[in-house]
Amino acid sequence: MAAMIFEQLIYSDLGCAAYVIGCQGTGEAVVVDPALDTRPLERALEHHRARLVGVIETHTHADHISGHGILALELGVPVYVSALAGADHPHTPLADGDSIRTGNIEIVAMHTPGHRPEHLALQVIDHTRADEPWLLLTGDSLFVGDVARPDLAVAGEEGAAGLYRTLHERILQLPDGVEVFPGHVAGSLCGKGMSAKPSTTLGFERRFNDMLQPMGEEAFVAAANAGLAPKPPNLARIVDTNRGPFVARPRPPERLAGLPDDAPLLDVRSTADAVHGLARGAWHVPVAQTGFGTRAGFLLDPDDPVVLIADDEAQALQAARQLQAIGHFTQRGWFPAAEVRDLVQLPPLTLDEFLAERGDLQIVDVRTEDELPLPLDGARQIPLHDLHLAGLEGLDPAHPTAVICQSSQRAGIGAAILARRGFADVRPVLGGGMGSAPLQTG
């Protein structure tokens, strides 16, 4: 009896999940919600010895560019999207109840608006086992331990009301034993409290997901809209790109012979390396940190060709791919960090050094407001995503300045922003932050 092909692939930088689903008997498979970097999906298809026969999108993504165009252009497969998506590329429309079949495996579309009006969940039925759904691909509706944010396509109150009805009138009508595979895991900005666990069951979420506990629609709407992360500045651009003509496979960045004088610079090395020699005027976001694309997206203009400062070609290519994933296709090239000559220093402070010297420093705290149960006395609190634009009244660019965050991951990014804004003596606190015990009394 032919078994089902099923594989989940996690793209950790943006917390996205894609899926390969098919039938071993026919050797056919479809891909659901492919990321722009389709190589992991292509390797999965090769591993399962499966031929791709279609691509399904649960919705028009707002946080990343889809890879459906690459697969359609290179393999000639159909792309299935919601009939309500307004897609401006060749596609086969899907409506509630429509199904796609590969051998013994049937995928049934379920209209589940809330996160977006066109959103679809996908019931997966293996007819060799039962004629009822075994799996549910929830896209951006129900996550592990959370639900989707409702404010990226419509007003938050409208989206949350639709999501409430979707959850209670559609998804929660399915049996407890249905396995849930979401479109995102922890690290995505499409939710606020989702787990890193890649799957769950409907019964477990019904019992333990805070957003599925008994509450009326009004209370749900308020809870769903509380504490949401800032919207990415290029959200509308990503949506338009995913609706529009197919995006071909991007080219890798070229190694530049020299560092241009007129291009924005982005140092993607580790903070531990960058603070000891950052190109003057450069932004800094470590590509090895989860959330690189999201953080860089708040700083960079997607129409302004950026030069990547990297340790080597592999690091530059990783950064380029993750920038392309959020619609930044215009990298001018990359340049080796070892060859940069005009440098600024951002001497780091250990946590102990910071505690000893804090009385002589002006302090910038780059945490968000929801991270501030105990603000640090005397610090100026400016969230990292606002620091490049925020007014800096009351701060002296000539005075020694320390930058601190919750765990030290953002301090180096913030220090580079202040250096770029003319601060002469900026020192990130590395190796500890506000999440460390000695500062919780501050």
MONOR-V73387 format. One line per field, one symbol per residue. ss: DSSP state (~ for helix, > for strand, _ for the rest). phi: phi as a letter, one per 20 degrees, with the letter a starting at -180 (. if undefined). A space follows every 10 residues. Layout:
ss=???
phi=???
This chain:
ss=___>>>>>>> >____>>>>> >>>____>>> >>__>___~~ ~~~~~~~___ >>>>>>____ _____>_~~~ ~~~~~__>>> >>________ _>>>____>> >>__>>>>>> >________> >>>>>>____ ____>>>>>_ _>>__>>___ _____~~~~~ ~~~~~~~~~_ ~~~_____>> >>_>______ _________> >~~~~~~~_~ ~~____~~~~ ~~~~______ ____~~~~~~ ~~~_______ ____>_____ ____>>>___ ~~~~___>>_ __>>______ _~~~~~~~~_ ______>>>> __~~~~~~~~ ~~~~______ __>>>>~~~_ __>>____>_ ~~~~~~~~~~ _>>>>___~~ ~_______>> >__~~~____ __________ >>>>______ ~~~~~~~~~~ _____>>>>_ ______~~~_ __
phi=.feeebbdcd dffdmecccd cacffemdbd ddlfffeegf fffffffeld efcrcddfae fddbefefff fffedmefdd cgfefmfdbg adfdcgnfcc ccmeddddfc fcfqfbfegc ecedddffda ddfecceeld cddfnacffd dedcggffff fffgfgfeec ffeeffffed ceebcgoeee bcbfeffebb cffffgecfg fdfgafffff gfffeemffg fffdgfffgf fffeggefff effefefbef eddfdcedff fgefferdgg nefbbfffeg ngffffffed efedgedeeb fbfffffgff fffffdneed ffqcbfffdf dedddcgfdf ffffffdgfe dedddefeff edfcfegnee ecggfdffdf fdgndefeeg cddcbfcnfe ffffffffff eofecdcfed nraffegfef df
